[in-house]
Amino acid sequence: MNPPVCVENIESESEQAPSRNTWNKDMATIYLIEQGTAVYKENLRFVIWVDDEPRKEIPIREVERILVFGNIQVSTQAIHACLQEQILILFLNLSGYYKGHLWNWESSHQANELMQIEKRQDAAFQLQISQAIVRGKLLNSKQLLLRLNRKRKVAEVARAIAGINSDIEALATVDNVDSLRGYEGIGAARYFPALGKLIANPSFSFSLRHRQPPTDPVNSLLSFGYTLLFNNVLSLIVAEGLSPYFANFHYGEDKKPYLAFDLMEEFRSPIVDSFVLKLINNSIFKPTDFERIVSTGGVYLSYGARREFIEQFERRMNEQLSHPDLQSQVSYREAIQLQVRRYKRSLVHGIIYEPFLRTT
């Protein structure tokens, strides 16, 4: 991946008048969240226009991905530029749920796709990848609980850690993917109630994971965080020339990018869960930052809070950490890319896939 881009004039504009659409200059990601925004191409730049705001101009060469939330107008010329420059456009609803994506799939990637189709029939490959995914997810979940419970010493959390540890040990004896899914579910049933015990802010409580819709503020933060993580994983899968539709652990009747669901699993607790607890325990968000949608019963971040969450999440993705594939420190986004490349090497060259493990 190209090194992070930096455009000083965009930074100075955002300091003078914060935009309701967020462009993260470090990672060249454009988040379009203000309804009614229009994006068009002018010479070698994207122009973002919203009512009552100065227009934003962003060099096309410095953009890697664009996330479109809800009712945003993207001109034909801007779409053509994205296809030509291989800029991924992700289309989401207002809550951040994935609707589809636009990408120029070059013929040079056909060999990868054919290999992915072939490996779907390889039970040993499917089992090895799935074991690694579940092992990575459970190990990282256990590690987060251990770290957060060092000072708290909550008995329920300690019991959950012991249970997850037993689940991890049992994975080595599992010989089919369905059983692995069972252990993943058992691990989640232990993990989330324990995570809720580590919330120190009395304004928030959490005991069970509710996904669609999220039924309380903590579930809302987790869901939105997982959505942003999913979109990052998806964009890096596509950028590596892999089809996101051929997975190993996740599957379903609908055609969805299940490989992104596979490869995000080991990053859920180190990137999103620890981040959400930090936001809550440091009182970054308040109960008044959420609103309930009567028609669905779901609880979601309000518009202004959603923008704050995105900005905080991008800072999280830029945090530095160690990865065994490189001597130098990498950002979380680069760590995801390295894992996608590990998966690709496993797919193409038969190298055993090892999950990402956060050890501290």
N, C-alpha and C positions, 0 to 999 in steps of 0.2 A: 504494500500500500504506500502511496506517496506520503511524504512527511506532512505534518499539519500545516495548513495554510494560515497566513496572517495578513489581514488587510486593515491598515490603520484607520482609514476613513470610516469604515463601518463601525469600528469600535468607538470612535469619537461621536458618531451619530447616536449610537445607542446610549451613551452616557448623557447626551443632551436631552434626548426624548425617547425613553424606552418604548420599543415597538411592541404592539400586541401580537405580532408574529415574531418568532424567535429564530435567529440565525446564530448557530454556534460556530464561530470562525475557526476555532481550534480543530474541530473535526469535520468542517465543511458539510454540516448537516443543516438543512433548512426545515424548520417545523412551521407549517402554515395552519394556524388554529383559529384565526379571526374570520368568522363567517362573512362571505361576500368579498374576500380578497381576490384580486386578479393578478395572475403572473403572466408576463409576456417577455419576449426576447427583443432586445434592441442592440444591434451590432454584436458584440461579444459578451454581453451581460444579460443576466436575468433582471427584470424590473418587477418589483413587488409593489402593488398599489392597493391601498385601503382608504376608504372614505375618511376625510379629515386628518390624514397623516401625510407627512412628506414621503415621497416614494423612495424605496430602497433599491439600490443598484448593486448587484453582486456579480463578480466575474465568473463566467460559466466554468472556466478551467479550474476553479477553486471549490467546486461543489461535487460532493461524492454521492449524496442521496437527498431526496426531498420527501418529507412525510406530509401528506395532505389529509387534514381532518375535516370531514364534512363537506359543506358547500363552498368549494374553492374553484375558481375558474382558471384553468391552465390553457393558454393559447396553443393553437396548432404549431406555430413556430417554436414555442418553448418545448413542446413535446418532441418535435423533430430534433432540436438541439440535444435533448436528453438521450434520444436514441443514438444520435451520431457520436456523442461523447461518452456513451455508456454510463449515464447517470440514472440510477434506479429511482423510480417514482413509486412510493407506497401509498395506496388509497385506504383510508381508515374512516370509520364513522366518528361521530362526535365524542364517543366514549373511548376511542382509540382501538376498537376492534378491527382486525384486518379484513378488508374487503377484496383486495386484489393488488397486483403490481404491474408495472410496465417496464420492460427491459428488452434490449436488443440482443436476442439469443443468436450468437454467431455460429456458423456451421463448424467452426473449429472445436466446438464443445460437444459435438455429436458423439465422439468416442467416449467421453465421460458418461454421457447419458446411457449409451449402450452398455457400458460396464455396470452402471447402477441398476439397469434392468436385469442384467445377468445375475448380479449379486442378490437380487430379490428372491431368486430361486435357490440360493445357497444357505441352507439352514444353519450350518456351522458359522458362517460369517454373520448372519443375523443374530445368532445367540451370543457370539463374542462381543459384538458392538453393543448389544442390549445389556449384557452383564456389566460392561465398562460404564455405560451411561448410568445404570442404577447404582453401581458401586460409587461412582463419583458423586452422584446426588446425595446418597446417604452419608458418605464420609464428610462431605462439606456441611451437611445439615448437622451432623454430630459435632463437627468442629466449631460451628457457630454457637451451638448451645453450650459447649464446654467453655468457650471464651467468655461468653456473657454471664455464665453462672459461677465463674471463679470467685467473685466477690459476693455475689448474692447467696449462693449455696442453697438454692431452693430444692427441697426434697423431690417434688414432682418432676423437676427438670432433670435431676440426677437419675431418677428411674427411667425417664424417657431416653436418656443417653445410653443407659445400660441396655434397654430394649433395642434401640437402633443398632448398637454394637452387635448384639446377637443376630439381628437381621443381616448385617454386613457379613458376618462369619458364615451364615447359611447360604449366601449367594454362590459360593464356590461349588456347592453340591447341586445347584439347579441345572436342569438339562433342557428346559424349554422356556420360550419367551412368555407364555401365559403365566407361568409361576413367577417369573421376574416381575411381571406387572402386579401380581399379588403382593410381593414383598415391597414394591414401591408404595402401594396403597397402605400397607401396614405401617411402613416407616412414616408416611405422611400423617397417619392417624395418631402416631406418637408425637410427632414433631410439632405440629401446629399448636396444640394445647400447651405444650411446654414453652413455645415461643411467646404465647400470650402471657405466661407467668413472668416474663422478663420485661414487660412493659412497666416502666416506673412512673409514667404520667397518669395521674388519677382520672384525667378527663377522657381516657381511652381504655377500652377493654376488648379482649379478643379471646375466643376459645375454639372456634371451628372455622374452617375454610369454606366460604361460600363464593362461588365463582361468577355465575351468570344468573341473576345479577348479584353484585356484591351487596350485602345487606347491612353493612355498618362501615364506619370510616376506615378501620384498619384493613378490612377486606378490600375496600375501594382503593387504598394506597397500594396494596399488594397487586391487585389486578392491573392497575395502570402501570406499575413498575414492570410487571411481567410482559405487558403489551409492548412497552418500549424496548425491553430486552429482546423479545421475539423479533421485532422489526430490525434491530441491529444484527441479530444472528442471520435472519433471512437475507439481508442485503449483502452480508459477507459470504454466505453460501453462493449466491448468484454471482458475485464478483470473482469467485474462484472457479467459475465455469462448471458448477454442479447444478443439476436440477433439484429444486427444493421439494419435489413431489414424491421422490422415491426414498422412503425412510426404512427404519429397521425395527424400532421399538413402538412407535405410534402408528396407528392406521385408522381408517374409517371408510365409510361408503362414499363420502364426498371427496372430491379432488381438492385437497388442501396441502399447503407446504409442510408436510409432516416432518421432513428432515430438520426444519427449524425448531419444531417442538422437541425432537430428539436432542439436538446439540445445545439447546438452551438449558436442559435439565441441570447439568452440573454447575451452572452459573446462577441459579435461582437464589440460593442462600447467600453466597459471597457477594453478589452484586445487589440484589433487590431486597432480600429479607433484612440483612444487617443495615442497609441504607434506610429502609422504612422505620425500623426501630430507632435509629439515630434521629430521624426527623421527628418522631413522636416524643421520644424521651427528652429531646432538646427543645420541645415546644415550638418547632418551626411551623406546625399547623395546629389549628384550633378546631373544635367541633363546629364552629360557625363557618368554616371553610368548605363545608359539605352541604349538599342538597339532596333531598329524596325525590325521585321521579315517581309520581303516584301511579302512572300507567304500568310501570314494571315492578315497582317496589324496590328498585335499586337505589343505592346511595353513591353519589359521585362527587368528585371535587368540583367546586364552582369554577367559573371561567378564570378568574384571576389566580386562584390557587393552583389550577392546572398548569398555567404558565410558569408559576414559581416551581412547581414540581419538575417540569421539564428542564428548567435551568439548573436545578439542584442535581437532577439525574445526569445531565451532561458533565457536570463537575465530577460526579462519581465515576463516570466512564473514563475520565482523564486521569484518575488516580493511578499512581505507579505501584507496581508489584513485581515480584520475581516470577519467571517462567522457566522451566528446565530446558526449553529449546533454545534459549538465548542467554548470553552472559549478562547483558545489560537489562535494566528494568524496562518494563513495558506498561502501557495503559491497559485497562480492562478491555477496551475495544480491540487492541492489538492481541491480547490474550485470546479473545474469541477467534480472531483470524487465525492464530496459530493452531487452535484446536480444529478449525475447519480444515486447515492444511494437514493436520494429523489424520483426520478422517479421510481426506483425499488420498494420502499415501497408503492408508490401509486398504482403500478401495482399489487403487490402481496397482500398487506394488506388494500388497499382502502383508504389510507391516502391522503388527498388533497395535490396535488403537488403545491409547492410555488416556483416561479422562483428566481434566483439569482438577487439581487439588489445591485448595487454599489451606496452607499449613499454619497460618498465624491469625 
